Amino acid sequence: RAEDRRPPGTAYLVNYYQEGVINFWSPWYDGGLDGGPIPGADYEVNLDKDEQTVTHSTIDNNETVQNGIISRLIARITR
């Protein structure tokens, strides 16, 4: 199941997720391993808002996700 809570002790939460599809024959079908909004997240992006772009298996290595997380963390570092 998708994580649907803010992890305890998290100071800043970025949540990139995909909603997925329920059509078994779709190339985007990922067995129901879909994400969603997390209450209290500081920043959220539904990568499938306009069209399907990732699956449960590809979201971690997605360039948009990695760059988005890195840029948000760098912006929070005190120099």
LUMLO-301538 format. One record per residue: residue number from 1; residue in three letters; x, y, z of N, C-alpha, C in turn. Coordinates in Angstrom, 1 decimal. Layout:
N
- NUM	ALA	X	Y	Z	X	Y	Z	X	Y	Z
...
//
This chain:
79
- 1	ARG	0.8	-1.2	0.0	0.0	0.0	0.0	0.9	1.3	0.0
- 2	ALA	0.3	2.3	-0.5	1.0	3.6	-0.5	1.1	4.1	0.9
- 3	GLU	2.2	4.8	1.2	2.4	5.5	2.4	1.5	6.7	2.4
- 4	ASP	0.7	6.9	3.5	-0.3	7.9	3.5	-0.2	8.8	4.8
- 5	ARG	1.0	8.8	5.4	1.2	9.6	6.6	2.5	10.2	6.5
- 6	ARG	2.7	11.3	7.3	4.0	12.0	7.4	4.8	11.1	8.3
- 7	PRO	6.0	10.7	7.9	6.9	9.9	8.8	7.2	10.7	10.1
- 8	PRO	7.1	10.0	11.3	7.4	10.7	12.6	8.8	11.4	12.6
- 9	GLY	8.8	12.6	13.1	10.1	13.3	13.2	10.5	14.0	12.0
- 10	THR	9.7	13.9	10.9	10.1	14.6	9.6	9.9	16.1	9.8
- 11	ALA	11.0	16.8	9.5	11.0	18.3	9.6	10.5	18.9	8.3
- 12	TYR	10.7	18.3	7.2	10.3	18.8	5.9	10.0	17.6	5.0
- 13	LEU	8.8	17.6	4.4	8.3	16.5	3.6	8.0	16.9	2.2
- 14	VAL	8.7	16.3	1.2	8.4	16.5	-0.2	7.8	15.2	-0.7
- 15	ASN	6.6	15.2	-1.3	5.9	14.0	-1.7	5.6	14.1	-3.2
- 16	TYR	6.4	13.3	-4.0	6.1	13.1	-5.4	5.4	11.8	-5.5
- 17	TYR	4.3	11.8	-6.2	3.5	10.5	-6.3	2.9	10.4	-7.6
- 18	GLN	2.4	9.1	-7.9	1.7	8.8	-9.1	0.4	8.2	-8.7
- 19	GLU	-0.7	8.5	-9.4	-2.0	7.9	-9.1	-2.2	6.6	-9.7
- 20	GLY	-1.5	6.4	-10.9	-1.7	5.1	-11.6	-3.0	5.0	-12.3
- 21	VAL	-3.2	3.8	-12.8	-4.5	3.5	-13.5	-5.0	2.2	-13.0
- 22	ILE	-6.3	1.9	-13.3	-6.9	0.7	-12.8	-7.1	-0.3	-14.0
- 23	ASN	-6.8	0.1	-15.2	-7.0	-0.7	-16.4	-5.8	-1.7	-16.5
- 24	PHE	-6.1	-3.0	-16.2	-5.1	-4.0	-16.3	-4.3	-4.1	-17.6
- 25	TRP	-4.9	-3.7	-18.7	-4.2	-3.8	-20.0	-3.4	-2.5	-20.3
- 26	SER	-3.5	-1.5	-19.5	-2.7	-0.3	-19.7	-1.2	-0.5	-19.5
- 27	PRO	-0.3	0.1	-20.3	1.1	-0.1	-20.0	1.5	0.6	-18.7
- 28	TRP	0.7	1.4	-18.1	0.9	2.1	-16.9	0.4	1.4	-15.7
- 29	TYR	-0.3	0.3	-15.9	-0.8	-0.5	-14.8	0.3	-1.0	-13.9
- 30	ASP	0.2	-0.7	-12.6	1.3	-1.1	-11.6	0.8	-1.9	-10.5
- 31	GLY	-0.3	-2.6	-10.7	-0.8	-3.5	-9.7	-1.5	-2.8	-8.5
- 32	GLY	-1.9	-1.6	-8.7	-2.6	-0.9	-7.6	-1.6	-0.2	-6.6
- 33	LEU	-0.3	-0.2	-6.9	0.6	0.4	-6.0	0.7	1.9	-6.3
- 34	ASP	-0.4	2.6	-6.0	-0.5	4.0	-6.4	-0.3	4.9	-5.1
- 35	GLY	0.2	6.1	-5.4	0.4	7.0	-4.3	-0.7	8.0	-4.2
- 36	GLY	-0.5	9.0	-3.3	-1.5	10.0	-3.2	-1.0	11.1	-2.3
- 37	PRO	-1.8	12.1	-2.0	-1.4	13.2	-1.1	-1.2	12.7	0.3
- 38	ILE	-0.3	13.4	1.0	0.0	13.1	2.4	-0.4	14.3	3.2
- 39	PRO	-1.3	14.2	4.1	-1.7	15.4	5.0	-0.4	15.9	5.7
- 40	GLY	-0.2	17.2	5.6	0.9	17.9	6.2	2.2	17.9	5.4
- 41	ALA	2.1	17.4	4.2	3.3	17.5	3.3	3.6	19.0	3.0
- 42	ASP	4.9	19.3	3.0	5.3	20.7	2.7	5.3	21.0	1.2
- 43	TYR	5.4	20.0	0.4	5.4	20.2	-1.0	5.0	18.9	-1.7
- 44	GLU	4.0	18.9	-2.6	3.5	17.7	-3.2	3.4	17.9	-4.7
- 45	VAL	3.7	16.8	-5.4	3.5	16.8	-6.9	2.8	15.5	-7.3
- 46	ASN	1.7	15.6	-8.0	1.1	14.4	-8.6	1.7	14.4	-10.0
- 47	LEU	2.6	13.5	-10.3	3.2	13.4	-11.6	2.3	12.9	-12.7
- 48	ASP	1.1	12.4	-12.3	0.1	12.0	-13.3	-1.0	12.9	-13.5
- 49	LYS	-0.9	14.1	-12.9	-2.0	15.1	-13.0	-2.5	15.3	-14.4
- 50	ASP	-1.6	15.6	-15.3	-2.0	15.8	-16.7	-2.0	14.6	-17.6
- 51	GLU	-1.1	13.7	-17.4	-1.0	12.5	-18.1	-0.1	11.5	-17.3
- 52	GLN	-0.3	10.2	-17.5	0.5	9.2	-16.8	2.0	9.4	-17.3
- 53	THR	2.9	9.4	-16.3	4.3	9.6	-16.6	5.2	8.6	-16.0
- 54	VAL	4.8	8.0	-14.8	5.6	7.1	-14.1	4.8	6.0	-13.5
- 55	THR	5.5	4.9	-13.1	4.8	3.8	-12.4	5.5	3.7	-11.0
- 56	HIS	5.0	2.7	-10.2	5.6	2.4	-8.9	7.1	2.0	-9.1
- 57	SER	7.4	1.4	-10.2	8.8	0.9	-10.4	9.7	1.9	-11.0
- 58	THR	9.2	3.0	-11.6	10.0	4.0	-12.2	10.1	5.4	-11.5
- 59	ILE	9.3	5.6	-10.5	9.2	6.9	-9.9	10.5	7.3	-9.2
- 60	ASP	11.2	6.3	-8.5	12.4	6.6	-7.8	13.5	7.1	-8.6
- 61	ASN	13.6	6.6	-9.9	14.7	7.0	-10.7	14.3	8.1	-11.8
- 62	ASN	13.1	8.6	-11.6	12.7	9.6	-12.6	13.5	10.9	-12.4
- 63	GLU	14.0	11.5	-13.5	14.8	12.7	-13.4	14.1	13.9	-12.8
- 64	THR	12.8	14.0	-13.1	12.0	15.1	-12.6	11.9	15.0	-11.1
- 65	VAL	11.7	13.8	-10.6	11.6	13.6	-9.1	12.9	13.9	-8.4
- 66	GLN	14.0	13.3	-9.0	15.3	13.5	-8.3	15.7	14.9	-8.3
- 67	ASN	15.6	15.6	-9.4	16.0	17.0	-9.5	15.1	17.9	-8.6
- 68	GLY	13.8	17.6	-8.5	12.9	18.3	-7.7	13.2	18.2	-6.2
- 69	ILE	13.6	17.0	-5.8	13.9	16.8	-4.4	15.2	17.5	-4.0
- 70	ILE	16.2	17.3	-4.9	17.5	17.9	-4.6	17.4	19.4	-4.6
- 71	SER	16.7	20.0	-5.5	16.6	21.5	-5.5	15.9	22.0	-4.3
- 72	ARG	14.9	21.3	-3.8	14.2	21.7	-2.6	15.1	21.6	-1.4
- 73	LEU	15.9	20.5	-1.3	16.8	20.3	-0.2	17.9	21.4	-0.2
- 74	ILE	18.5	21.7	-1.3	19.5	22.7	-1.4	19.0	24.0	-1.0
- 75	ALA	17.8	24.4	-1.4	17.2	25.6	-1.0	17.0	25.8	0.5
- 76	ARG	16.9	24.7	1.2	16.7	24.7	2.7	18.0	24.7	3.5
- 77	ILE	19.1	24.5	2.8	20.4	24.5	3.5	20.9	25.9	3.8
- 78	THR	21.3	26.1	5.1	21.8	27.4	5.5	23.3	27.5	5.1
- 79	ARG	23.6	28.5	4.5	25.0	28.6	4.0	25.7	29.7	4.8
//
